[in-house]
Amino acid sequence: MTKIDSKIPEGPVAEKWTNYKAHQKLVNPANKRRLDIIVVGTGLAGASAAASLGEMGFRVFNFCIQDSPRRAHSIAAQGGINAAKNYQNDGDSVYRLFYDTVKGGDYRAREANVYRLAEVSNAIIDQCVAQGVPFAREYGGLLDNRSFGGAQVSRTFYARGQTGQQLLLGAYSALSRQVNAGTVKLYTRYEMQDVVLIDGRARGIIAKDLVSGKLERFAAHAVVIATGGYGNAYFLSTNAMTCNCTAAISCYRKGAWMANPAMVQIHPTCIPVHGDKQSKLTLMSESLRNDGRIWVPKKKEDAVKLQKGEIKGSDIPEEDRDYYLERRYPAFGNLVPRDVASRAAKERCDAGFGVNNTGLAVFLDFSEAISRLGIDIVLQRYGNLFDMYEEITDVNPGELAKEIAGVKYYNPMMIYPAIHYTMGGIWVDYELMTSIKGLFAIGECNFSDHGANRLGASALMQGLADGYFVLPYTIQNYLADQITVPRFSTDLPEFAAAEKAIQDKINWMMNIKGKKSVDSIHKELGHVMWEYVGMGRTAEGLKTGIAKLKEIRKTFEKDLFIPGDKEGMNVELDKAIRLYDFIIMGELVAYDALNRNESCGGHFREEYQTEEGEAKRDDENFFYVACWEYQGSDEKAPELLKEPLVYEAIKVQTRNYKS
């Protein structure tokens, strides 16, 4: 059995990171110039890492799938970024942020990594303010905070409903400075196809120029993957259309373990599906749950009338509304964590109380907040989100709909859970290095900090923590003894073999010449994933799902049609390469979900729930990180390795958001 070394430093959890930095190896400034690092991805994690490593003096090659780093999917994050500054003086601390994150992740995160995340969180805010990020401020000029799910303090810093965009512009400006200084070379419209190993170490990548269609070789002393999550395996998700897992799966096929792939986050506040022609879903920020109240009708006959379009939500008076989160979880109310809110919405809709014409939606209502605060303050906080909702649905949530018995009712939003963030990803140790030496993974594409469920406003925190404050230290520990290694030639046989394998795969795909488009197969994949590997999972359903996923792979191999040529720009070919990897990823999610006979966070097995319908963990048998190892062929099932979790600072207990 492979023994997994996560390299967690000795000592109390609050001292581990300080001890690590005090004893790690360093690279002196003159030697940094002799070392090359490839960073794949230019979202918050990739851009901040490339900028920081360039600033330190390393020679960095940074790869961007878009035409500009400003278009990375981090830009879509709306609600905010967590930090334990306690500006509200409401009892926050580094320990409380650490505790809330571990509890929110349903006790399936690695304790040492999460404490470090909480510890560096405050420095992120200082860094971003120095870059000019326009965080919201209170009347006196201090930075403002709001609440998010899973916490009873206000620790989320925000810039209206566009926090991700503003933070990304900060990271992009830092990156641009290094590009201009010559320490970072930026390659836009390039997509990584494979990692190249020499003597068991990551020494480069093969990337595809998406404009010319050519494959190119790049060598370095270390490779950093920052390519986001695999939510688009479900076809419909809140992710941008180009978000994919090809870089991660190529690392997996070369020996990097995939950890906890079953932990997929369903976000509770998305605009519901409105037809089978949709290509993605739109997220409405979790910040809306600060002032918005979630409800369904108390009477089933009212729900039926709503579904038929005979009445509107604003026609139902206060006494006939079931604010079910406030009823079930009085201590946290509408601010329960995402997995809890999502399952509660599904339960109400499954019971027949859904409010959309499909029966798959609940209301998010601002009537009480507008009456209490006034429309101007509500629009100050959420105006651009209201605008976005109106653009998509033609309903203005800030518009007075009617008055009943002196009570003003505004148009409610309709929301429903959808695939969002992925907590699973490439396994990394405390240094953010994968099971392949010299290959690092940061941000959403690694598994490390969120356990079974990510708390809102923690994705931006983790991406920037990894890029600005963790990787710049830990990568030096690896590179310190690499300064005597000369730069690699891309003419080495390992590069040639990797490039040939990709070219052969492209030739094979182009020559299938079947009848099905990439999108039609991707939709089939998404349907199977949502139906059998989605919000509610069962052993029987997962076994069926795995069988169907294998059928979809066979359909791809026999019936795929890619128009055009392999030379030049071919968007359908690029989508096909990603789709094949999504199918492999989907199988990994299903294998992991079938193995984990418990419910925790974003993984809900219907066989394992309490009498009240809450998740039922099995700490005796599943208190570990599930690491899946590739067995040399896509046909073979992966092998499970286990990294036992060790908790020293936190008592593992059943999550409680009721009292």
LUMDO-345433 format. One line per 10 residues: number of its first residue (from 1); their letters; for each residue x, y, z of C-alpha. Coordinates in nm, 2 decimals. Example, Ala and Ser with C-alpha at 12.3 -4.5 7.8 and 13.67 -1.06 7.14 Angstrom:
! LUMDO-345433
1) AS) 1.23 -0.45 0.78  1.37 -0.11 0.71
END
This chain:
! LUMDO-345433
1) MTKIDSKIPE) 0.00 0.00 0.00  0.14 0.34 -0.10  0.20 0.55 0.21  0.10 0.91 0.14  0.33 1.18 0.28  0.14 1.51 0.30  0.46 1.68 0.45  0.26 1.85 0.73  0.51 2.03 0.96  0.54 1.93 1.33
11) GPVAEKWTNY) 0.41 2.14 1.61  0.07 2.30 1.71  -0.15 2.39 1.41  -0.11 2.77 1.47  0.27 2.74 1.45  0.31 2.50 1.16  0.33 2.76 0.88  0.57 2.99 1.08  0.79 2.68 1.16  0.78 2.57 0.80
21) KAHQKLVNPA) 0.90 2.91 0.67  1.17 2.93 0.93  1.33 2.60 0.82  1.26 2.58 0.45  1.53 2.60 0.18  1.56 2.92 -0.01  1.70 3.02 -0.35  1.92 3.33 -0.36  1.83 3.62 -0.60  2.10 3.55 -0.85
31) NKRRLDIIVV) 2.01 3.18 -0.87  1.64 3.26 -0.92  1.72 3.40 -1.26  1.86 3.06 -1.37  1.53 2.88 -1.29  1.23 2.86 -1.52  0.87 2.80 -1.40  0.57 2.73 -1.61  0.24 2.85 -1.47  -0.07 2.73 -1.66
41) GTGLAGASAA) -0.37 2.95 -1.60  -0.43 3.32 -1.55  -0.72 3.33 -1.31  -0.67 3.46 -0.96  -0.44 3.17 -0.86  -0.24 3.16 -1.18  -0.21 3.53 -1.23  -0.11 3.60 -0.87  0.14 3.31 -0.87  0.30 3.42 -1.20
51) ASLGEMGFRV) 0.32 3.78 -1.09  0.47 3.69 -0.75  0.73 3.44 -0.89  0.82 3.70 -1.16  0.86 3.97 -0.89  1.09 3.74 -0.70  1.32 3.70 -1.00  1.23 3.36 -1.15  1.18 3.33 -1.52  0.81 3.25 -1.57
61) FNFCIQDSPR) 0.62 3.12 -1.87  0.24 3.19 -1.82  -0.03 3.03 -2.03  -0.37 3.18 -2.09  -0.66 3.00 -2.27  -0.83 3.33 -2.34  -0.72 3.62 -2.55  -0.64 3.81 -2.22  -0.60 3.71 -1.85  -0.88 3.95 -1.78
71) RAHSIAAQGG) -1.13 3.70 -1.92  -1.04 3.42 -1.68  -1.34 3.27 -1.51  -1.24 3.43 -1.17  -1.40 3.74 -1.31  -1.74 3.59 -1.26  -1.72 3.56 -0.88  -1.97 3.81 -0.74  -2.01 3.80 -0.37  -1.68 3.86 -0.19
81) INAAKNYQND) -1.36 3.73 -0.03  -1.32 3.62 0.33  -1.06 3.74 0.58  -1.04 3.74 0.96  -0.98 4.11 1.02  -1.27 4.14 1.26  -1.34 4.50 1.14  -1.70 4.45 1.26  -1.58 4.37 1.61  -1.83 4.08 1.61
91) GDSVYRLFYD) -1.60 3.81 1.75  -1.41 3.70 1.44  -1.05 3.57 1.46  -0.81 3.36 1.26  -0.91 3.05 1.46  -1.28 3.12 1.40  -1.23 3.15 1.02  -1.03 2.82 1.04  -1.30 2.65 1.24  -1.59 2.77 1.02
101) TVKGGDYRAR) -1.40 2.65 0.71  -1.33 2.31 0.85  -1.69 2.28 0.99  -1.84 2.41 0.66  -1.63 2.15 0.47  -1.80 1.88 0.69  -1.47 1.78 0.85  -1.31 1.64 0.54  -1.04 1.91 0.48  -0.68 1.89 0.59
111) EANVYRLAEV) -0.65 2.08 0.91  -0.30 2.23 0.86  -0.37 2.36 0.51  -0.69 2.53 0.63  -0.53 2.70 0.93  -0.26 2.84 0.69  -0.54 2.97 0.46  -0.70 3.15 0.75  -0.37 3.28 0.87  -0.27 3.45 0.54
121) SNAIIDQCVA) -0.62 3.58 0.47  -0.56 3.92 0.62  -0.25 3.98 0.42  -0.45 3.92 0.10  -0.68 4.21 0.18  -0.38 4.44 0.25  -0.23 4.33 -0.08  -0.54 4.40 -0.28  -0.61 4.74 -0.12  -0.25 4.83 -0.21
131) QGVPFAREYG) -0.32 4.73 -0.57  -0.63 4.96 -0.57  -0.91 4.71 -0.55  -1.22 4.92 -0.48  -1.36 4.73 -0.19  -1.69 4.87 -0.05  -1.64 5.11 0.24  -1.84 5.23 0.54  -1.93 5.59 0.59  -1.62 5.65 0.79
141) GLLDNRSFGG) -1.39 5.51 0.52  -1.32 5.17 0.67  -1.36 4.86 0.46  -1.71 4.72 0.48  -1.80 4.35 0.55  -2.10 4.14 0.49  -2.22 3.79 0.60  -2.20 3.47 0.40  -2.33 3.12 0.46  -2.18 2.90 0.73
151) AQVSRTFYAR) -2.06 3.19 0.95  -2.22 3.40 1.23  -1.98 3.69 1.18  -1.94 3.94 0.89  -1.60 3.87 0.74  -1.66 3.90 0.36  -1.50 4.19 0.18  -1.67 4.29 -0.14  -1.69 4.53 -0.43  -2.06 4.54 -0.51
161) GQTGQQLLLG) -2.15 4.22 -0.69  -1.83 4.21 -0.90  -1.56 4.12 -0.64  -1.39 3.86 -0.86  -1.36 4.11 -1.15  -1.19 4.37 -0.93  -0.96 4.12 -0.76  -0.86 3.98 -1.10  -0.79 4.33 -1.24  -0.56 4.37 -0.93
171) AYSALSRQVN) -0.38 4.04 -1.01  -0.37 4.13 -1.38  -0.21 4.46 -1.32  0.06 4.29 -1.10  0.11 4.03 -1.38  0.12 4.30 -1.65  0.40 4.48 -1.46  0.61 4.16 -1.47  0.53 4.09 -1.83  0.66 4.45 -1.91
181) AGTVKLYTRY) 0.97 4.39 -1.69  1.05 4.08 -1.89  1.04 3.83 -1.60  0.71 3.67 -1.72  0.64 3.57 -2.08  0.27 3.55 -2.14  0.12 3.31 -2.40  -0.24 3.39 -2.48  -0.48 3.16 -2.66  -0.27 2.86 -2.57
191) EMQDVVLIDG) -0.41 2.54 -2.40  -0.20 2.28 -2.22  -0.24 1.93 -2.36  0.00 1.73 -2.15  0.27 1.75 -1.89  0.62 1.62 -1.98  0.81 1.41 -1.73  1.19 1.35 -1.73  1.32 1.10 -1.48  0.99 1.12 -1.29
201) RARGIIAKDL) 0.99 1.50 -1.25  0.77 1.75 -1.43  1.00 1.94 -1.67  0.76 2.10 -1.92  0.43 2.09 -2.11  0.29 2.05 -2.46  0.05 2.33 -2.54  -0.18 2.39 -2.84  -0.18 2.73 -3.00  -0.56 2.77 -3.04
211) VSGKLERFAA) -0.52 3.01 -3.33  -0.28 2.83 -3.55  -0.37 2.48 -3.43  0.00 2.39 -3.38  0.14 2.19 -3.09  0.44 2.35 -2.92  0.69 2.23 -2.65  0.79 2.43 -2.35  1.05 2.33 -2.09  1.10 2.44 -1.73
221) HAVVIATGGY) 1.24 2.33 -1.39  0.89 2.32 -1.24  0.53 2.33 -1.36  0.23 2.49 -1.18  -0.12 2.40 -1.28  -0.39 2.67 -1.20  -0.66 2.57 -1.44  -0.98 2.57 -1.23  -1.24 2.30 -1.17  -1.43 2.03 -1.36
231) GNAYFLSTNA) -1.79 2.15 -1.31  -1.85 2.16 -1.69  -1.85 1.77 -1.69  -2.22 1.83 -1.60  -2.26 2.04 -1.92  -2.50 2.29 -1.75  -2.31 2.47 -1.48  -2.22 2.82 -1.37  -1.88 2.79 -1.52  -1.76 2.97 -1.83
241) MTCNCTAAIS) -1.78 2.77 -2.15  -1.40 2.72 -2.18  -1.36 2.60 -1.82  -1.23 2.24 -1.85  -1.03 1.97 -1.68  -0.79 1.87 -1.97  -0.48 2.00 -1.79  -0.58 1.82 -1.47  -0.67 1.49 -1.64  -0.34 1.50 -1.84
251) CYRKGAWMAN) -0.15 1.52 -1.51  -0.37 1.24 -1.37  -0.29 1.02 -1.67  0.09 1.09 -1.60  0.05 0.98 -1.23  -0.08 1.27 -1.03  -0.36 1.15 -0.80  -0.71 1.29 -0.82  -0.84 1.35 -0.47  -1.20 1.36 -0.35
261) PAMVQIHPTC) -1.35 1.40 -0.70  -1.70 1.33 -0.57  -1.70 1.66 -0.38  -1.88 1.88 -0.63  -2.06 2.19 -0.51  -2.42 2.26 -0.60  -2.48 2.63 -0.56  -2.83 2.71 -0.42  -2.89 3.05 -0.59  -2.88 3.01 -0.97
271) IPVHGDKQSK) -3.13 3.12 -1.23  -3.33 2.80 -1.31  -3.30 2.61 -1.63  -3.55 2.74 -1.88  -3.51 2.50 -2.18  -3.30 2.24 -2.35  -3.12 2.49 -2.57  -2.92 2.64 -2.29  -2.55 2.61 -2.28  -2.48 2.74 -1.93
281) LTLMSESLRN) -2.64 2.87 -1.61  -2.61 3.20 -1.44  -2.52 3.23 -1.08  -2.69 3.48 -0.85  -2.44 3.57 -0.58  -2.47 3.41 -0.24  -2.44 3.76 -0.09  -2.81 3.80 -0.19  -2.89 3.57 0.10  -2.78 3.84 0.34
291) DGRIWVPKKK) -3.10 4.04 0.28  -3.30 3.81 0.06  -3.54 3.56 0.22  -3.60 3.22 0.06  -3.95 3.07 0.06  -4.21 2.85 -0.11  -4.59 2.85 -0.06  -4.72 2.68 0.25  -5.02 2.54 0.05  -4.96 2.30 -0.23
301) EDAVKLQKGE) -5.25 2.44 -0.43  -5.07 2.78 -0.44  -4.76 2.60 -0.58  -4.97 2.44 -0.85  -5.13 2.77 -0.95  -4.78 2.93 -0.97  -4.65 2.64 -1.18  -4.95 2.69 -1.42  -4.89 3.07 -1.43  -5.23 3.15 -1.28
311) IKGSDIPEED) -5.08 3.36 -1.00  -4.75 3.53 -0.93  -4.53 3.51 -0.62  -4.63 3.86 -0.51  -5.00 3.74 -0.49  -4.92 3.51 -0.20  -4.95 3.69 0.14  -4.70 3.67 0.42  -4.89 3.42 0.63  -4.90 3.17 0.34
321) RDYYLERRYP) -4.53 3.17 0.28  -4.29 2.90 0.42  -3.95 3.05 0.49  -3.82 2.70 0.52  -3.45 2.77 0.59  -3.55 3.01 0.88  -3.79 2.74 1.00  -3.55 2.45 0.98  -3.22 2.62 1.08  -3.31 2.91 1.32
331) AFGNLVPRDV) -2.96 2.99 1.43  -2.83 3.05 1.07  -3.16 3.09 0.87  -3.09 3.19 0.51  -2.72 3.19 0.58  -2.67 2.81 0.61  -2.39 2.67 0.40  -2.45 2.60 0.03  -2.49 2.22 0.05  -2.76 2.26 0.32
341) ASRAAKERCD) -2.95 2.53 0.13  -2.93 2.34 -0.19  -3.06 2.01 -0.05  -3.34 2.20 0.14  -3.45 2.36 -0.19  -3.45 2.02 -0.37  -3.65 1.87 -0.08  -3.92 2.13 -0.11  -3.94 2.10 -0.49  -3.95 1.72 -0.48
351) AGFGVNNTGL) -4.24 1.75 -0.23  -4.43 1.95 -0.49  -4.39 2.31 -0.36  -4.16 2.43 -0.64  -4.27 2.76 -0.80  -4.14 2.76 -1.16  -4.34 2.62 -1.46  -4.11 2.32 -1.43  -4.17 2.29 -1.05  -3.79 2.33 -1.00
361) AVFLDFSEAI) -3.75 2.67 -0.84  -3.79 2.85 -0.51  -3.83 3.23 -0.44  -3.56 3.47 -0.32  -3.75 3.77 -0.19  -3.63 4.12 -0.10  -3.96 4.27 0.01  -3.87 4.28 0.38  -3.52 4.42 0.32  -3.66 4.70 0.09
371) SRLGIDIVLQ) -3.92 4.79 0.36  -3.65 4.79 0.63  -3.36 4.96 0.45  -3.51 5.14 0.16  -3.46 5.06 -0.21  -3.16 5.29 -0.25  -2.95 5.09 0.01  -3.06 4.76 -0.13  -2.96 4.87 -0.48  -2.63 5.00 -0.35
381) RYGNLFDMYE) -2.55 4.65 -0.23  -2.70 4.44 -0.51  -2.79 4.67 -0.79  -2.58 4.51 -1.06  -2.71 4.16 -0.96  -3.07 4.29 -0.99  -2.99 4.43 -1.33  -2.84 4.09 -1.44  -3.15 3.91 -1.32  -3.37 4.14 -1.51
391) EITDVNPGEL) -3.16 4.11 -1.83  -3.21 3.73 -1.82  -3.56 3.69 -1.69  -3.73 4.03 -1.77  -3.83 4.05 -1.40  -3.71 4.34 -1.19  -3.66 4.22 -0.82  -3.66 4.58 -0.70  -4.00 4.67 -0.85  -4.31 4.70 -0.63
401) AKEIAGVKYY) -4.56 4.43 -0.74  -4.85 4.49 -0.51  -4.97 4.59 -0.16  -5.18 4.35 0.05  -5.32 4.47 0.38  -5.07 4.75 0.40  -4.77 4.52 0.33  -4.56 4.59 0.02  -4.46 4.30 -0.19  -4.18 4.32 -0.45
411) NPMMIYPAIH) -4.11 4.08 -0.74  -3.92 3.79 -0.60  -3.63 3.62 -0.79  -3.67 3.26 -0.88  -3.36 3.04 -0.80  -3.27 2.67 -0.81  -2.95 2.48 -0.72  -2.69 2.42 -1.00  -2.34 2.28 -1.04  -2.08 2.54 -0.94
421) YTMGGIWVDY) -1.74 2.49 -0.77  -1.55 2.16 -0.73  -1.39 2.09 -0.40  -1.22 1.78 -0.54  -0.91 1.81 -0.77  -0.55 1.72 -0.80  -0.40 1.59 -0.47  -0.13 1.82 -0.33  0.07 1.80 -0.01  0.13 2.09 0.23
431) ELMTSIKGLF) 0.37 2.24 -0.02  0.10 2.23 -0.29  0.31 1.98 -0.48  0.13 1.69 -0.65  0.23 1.32 -0.63  0.46 1.40 -0.93  0.78 1.58 -0.82  0.81 1.94 -0.96  0.44 1.95 -1.05  0.23 2.19 -0.83
441) AIGECNFSDH) -0.14 2.26 -0.84  -0.30 2.58 -0.70  -0.65 2.73 -0.67  -0.97 2.54 -0.76  -0.78 2.27 -0.95  -0.63 2.12 -0.63  -0.83 1.96 -0.35  -0.67 2.11 -0.05  -0.87 2.35 0.15  -1.25 2.31 0.13
451) GANRLGASAL) -1.32 1.95 0.24  -1.66 1.83 0.12  -1.81 2.18 0.08  -1.67 2.52 0.01  -1.81 2.81 0.22  -1.91 3.12 0.01  -1.63 3.38 -0.05  -1.35 3.12 0.02  -1.26 3.05 -0.35  -1.11 3.39 -0.41
461) MQGLADGYFV) -0.94 3.36 -0.07  -0.78 3.02 -0.16  -0.68 3.13 -0.51  -0.50 3.44 -0.39  -0.35 3.27 -0.08  -0.20 3.00 -0.29  -0.06 3.24 -0.56  0.06 3.53 -0.35  0.15 3.38 -0.01  0.20 3.00 -0.02
471) LPYTIQNYLA) 0.35 2.88 -0.35  0.62 3.15 -0.36  0.76 3.00 -0.04  0.70 2.63 -0.10  0.82 2.61 -0.46  1.16 2.74 -0.34  1.19 2.44 -0.10  1.17 2.22 -0.41  1.38 2.44 -0.65  1.67 2.50 -0.40
481) DQITVPRFST) 1.85 2.19 -0.52  1.76 2.24 -0.88  1.99 2.53 -0.94  2.26 2.30 -1.07  2.02 2.15 -1.33  2.08 2.32 -1.67  1.78 2.44 -1.88  1.62 2.16 -2.08  1.61 2.12 -2.45  1.27 2.06 -2.59
491) DLPEFAAAEK) 1.43 1.82 -2.84  1.46 1.56 -2.57  1.28 1.23 -2.66  1.03 1.28 -2.37  0.90 1.60 -2.54  0.89 1.43 -2.88  0.69 1.13 -2.74  0.44 1.35 -2.56  0.38 1.56 -2.86  0.34 1.26 -3.09
501) AIQDKINWMM) 0.08 1.10 -2.85  -0.13 1.42 -2.86  -0.10 1.44 -3.24  -0.21 1.08 -3.27  -0.51 1.15 -3.05  -0.61 1.45 -3.26  -0.57 1.25 -3.58  -0.78 0.97 -3.43  -1.06 1.21 -3.33  -1.06 1.38 -3.67
511) NIKGKKSVDS) -1.09 1.04 -3.84  -1.39 0.91 -3.64  -1.62 1.09 -3.89  -1.94 0.99 -3.72  -2.27 1.17 -3.71  -2.29 1.33 -3.36  -2.17 1.68 -3.27  -1.95 1.74 -2.97  -2.22 1.94 -2.80  -2.49 1.67 -2.84
521) IHKELGHVMW) -2.26 1.41 -2.67  -2.17 1.66 -2.40  -2.54 1.72 -2.33  -2.58 1.34 -2.29  -2.29 1.34 -2.05  -2.44 1.62 -1.85  -2.78 1.46 -1.83  -2.62 1.13 -1.69  -2.41 1.32 -1.45  -2.69 1.53 -1.31
531) EYVGMGRTAE) -2.94 1.24 -1.30  -2.71 0.98 -1.14  -2.41 1.16 -1.00  -2.59 1.49 -0.90  -2.75 1.62 -0.58  -2.89 1.30 -0.45  -2.68 0.98 -0.51  -2.76 0.61 -0.45  -2.54 0.31 -0.49  -2.78 0.17 -0.76
541) GLKTGIAKLK) -2.79 0.51 -0.94  -2.41 0.54 -0.94  -2.36 0.19 -1.08  -2.61 0.28 -1.35  -2.43 0.61 -1.40  -2.09 0.44 -1.44  -2.23 0.20 -1.70  -2.39 0.49 -1.89  -2.07 0.70 -1.88  -1.89 0.40 -2.04
551) EIRKTFEKDL) -2.16 0.39 -2.31  -2.11 0.77 -2.38  -1.73 0.71 -2.41  -1.81 0.44 -2.67  -2.05 0.68 -2.85  -1.77 0.94 -2.86  -1.52 0.68 -3.00  -1.75 0.56 -3.27  -1.99 0.84 -3.36  -1.82 1.17 -3.31
561) FIPGDKEGMN) -1.82 1.42 -3.59  -1.57 1.71 -3.60  -1.61 1.95 -3.89  -1.31 2.13 -4.05  -0.94 2.05 -4.04  -0.69 1.99 -3.76  -0.48 2.27 -3.89  -0.56 2.63 -3.80  -0.84 2.73 -3.56  -1.09 2.46 -3.49
571) VELDKAIRLY) -1.32 2.53 -3.19  -1.50 2.19 -3.24  -1.18 2.00 -3.22  -1.07 2.19 -2.90  -1.42 2.11 -2.75  -1.38 1.74 -2.85  -1.04 1.71 -2.67  -1.20 1.86 -2.36  -1.51 1.64 -2.38  -1.31 1.32 -2.38
581) DFIIMGELVA) -1.14 1.43 -2.06  -1.48 1.53 -1.91  -1.60 1.18 -1.96  -1.30 1.04 -1.78  -1.35 1.30 -1.50  -1.72 1.20 -1.48  -1.63 0.84 -1.42  -1.39 0.95 -1.15  -1.66 1.15 -0.97  -1.89 0.85 -0.99
591) YDALNRNESC) -1.63 0.59 -0.87  -1.55 0.82 -0.57  -1.92 0.88 -0.49  -1.99 0.50 -0.50  -1.69 0.42 -0.27  -1.79 0.68 -0.01  -2.07 0.52 0.18  -2.17 0.83 0.38  -2.31 1.17 0.32  -2.09 1.48 0.38
601) GGHFREEYQT) -2.10 1.83 0.23  -2.16 1.83 -0.14  -2.17 1.45 -0.15  -2.51 1.33 -0.05  -2.59 0.95 -0.06  -2.96 0.91 0.00  -2.90 0.58 0.19  -2.70 0.78 0.45  -2.92 1.05 0.61  -3.07 1.13 0.95
611) EEGEAKRDDE) -3.44 1.10 1.02  -3.46 1.48 0.95  -3.30 1.44 0.61  -2.96 1.58 0.70  -2.62 1.44 0.59  -2.50 1.14 0.79  -2.12 1.11 0.80  -1.92 0.79 0.88  -1.61 0.91 1.05  -1.50 0.56 1.15
621) NFFYVACWEY) -1.47 0.44 0.80  -1.43 0.75 0.58  -1.22 1.00 0.77  -0.97 1.02 0.49  -0.88 1.19 0.16  -0.97 0.95 -0.13  -0.68 0.96 -0.38  -0.75 0.79 -0.71  -0.45 0.66 -0.91  -0.46 0.61 -1.29
631) QGSDEKAPEL) -0.39 0.25 -1.39  -0.24 0.31 -1.74  -0.56 0.29 -1.94  -0.89 0.48 -1.96  -1.06 0.14 -1.98  -0.94 0.04 -1.63  -1.10 0.15 -1.31  -0.87 0.37 -1.10  -0.71 0.24 -0.78  -0.80 0.40 -0.44
641) LKEPLVYEAI) -0.52 0.53 -0.21  -0.62 0.68 0.13  -0.46 0.97 0.31  -0.59 0.95 0.67  -0.70 1.28 0.82  -0.55 1.39 1.15  -0.73 1.65 1.36  -0.54 1.80 1.65  -0.71 2.14 1.71  -1.07 2.08 1.62
651) KVQTRNYKS) -1.32 1.82 1.76  -1.49 1.63 1.49  -1.87 1.65 1.54  -2.20 1.65 1.35  -2.26 1.99 1.19  -2.53 2.19 1.35  -2.68 2.50 1.20  -3.00 2.49 1.40  -2.89 2.63 1.74
END
